[in-house]
Amino acid sequence: MASTAPAREGTREFDLVPSDNTRLANLCGPLDENLRLIETRLEVRIQRRGDTFRVTGAQAPRAEELLRELYEQTLTEEVTPERVHLALRAHEAGRAPTPADEQSVRVPRGGIRARGTHQREYLDHIHKSDLTFGIGPAGTGKTYLAVACAVEALQADRVRRLVLVRPAVEAGERLGFLPGDLTQKVDPYLRPMYDALYEMMGFDRVSRFMERNVIEVAPLAFMRGRSLNDAFIILDEAQNTTVEQMKMFLTRIGFGSKAVVTGDVTQTDLPQGRQSGLSHVINILRGVEGVAFTFFDAHDVVRHPLVQRIVKAYEAREGSQ
C-alpha cells in the first residue's frame, strides 16, 4: 500500500507503489506535461524523485488523490493530457471519477469513451430518444459521440444507413465560385464528419460504404423532399440553419430512424437578422415526447485547456452584456 509521510499543513509527501518506471513515465507524461497541467489547474507545486512525490499548496490533498487515481489507471491505459483534464473536471465537480464515468460506444476500431455527466446524459438520450439535440461549445464531443453512436447502430444492424448532414452557409450558400460540382463544392464543410468516420471505421471501409450509399454525407439542401427510413441521421453545425431549414430537416425523419442535431447557438454564421433554427427549436420542442436535449458548457470542453478558458471568457462576456 502506498505510504504518506507526515508533513506540515499544505504539503503532502507520498510514494506511488509498486514502483514502476514505465508507469511513472506514463503518469507524468512527456516532459512532465501531465504534472504541469495538474499544477496549473490546482495551483500546487509538484516535485518528484523516483516514485516519491511532494505536493505543496492549499489543494495538495486533492492533488495527491488525483495522482493516486491516475497512477492506478496507468496499469491499463495511457494517461494523456485529455485524461488528466477529465479527471480534474470530475474532482472539480466534487467527486472522484467512477466506472460509470467511462461509458463507451463500440466501433470497429475499438471503444469511444464518454466521460462526465453531460456526455453520459447525451449518450443515454441518443440511445433512448428518436430525436436528440446536443447543444454547446466546440470541443465538447457533440459530433464525435453522435457519429460513434451512428457507426455502432450501423454495425449492429439497428439501421440500414447513415446520413450525415451539414448546412453549407459558411460561404453564404453562394458556392458558385468554388471549383467542381455541388458535392465537391461542399466537401470542405463536411470534412470533420469524414475525419470522424475514417478514424472509427478506417478509410477503406468508409469508402466501400459510401460507394454503396450505406453512408451518405450531404449538404442540408439535399434533404428537401426526402423521407429517410431505417437511418441514423446527424445534422451538424445546426446553428447555421434557418427556422425553415430546421423544420424541413426534422420532417425528413422516417420510420425506424433516429436523428441527432448538434450545434453551438453562440457561433452562428447566418446573415445578420436571420434567426437560427437551432435557437428557435429549443423553445418549440422542449417537453415534446421522444425529443431530448443535452446542454454542454465550458466545463465539458475536451480539448487543450486553453480552449476551455477561451469559452469561459466568451461566456462571461456575453453574460455581462
ABEGO torsion letter per residue (X at the ends): XBBBBBBBBGBBBBBBOBBBAAAAAAAAEBGGAAAAAAAAAAGBBBBBBEABBBBBEAAAAAAAAAAAAAAAAAAABBBBAAAAAAAAAAAAAGBBBBAAAABBBBBAAEBBBBBEAAAAAAAAAAAABABBBBBEBBGAGAAAAAAAAAAAAAAAGABABBBBBBBBAAAGGBAAABBEBAAAAAAAAAAAAAAAAAAAAEAAAAAAAAAAGABBBBBAAAABGBBBBGBBBBBBGAAABBAAAAAAAAAABBBGBBBBBBEBAAABABBBGBBBAAAAAAAAABGBBGBBBBBBBAAABBBBAAAAAAAAAAAAAAAAX
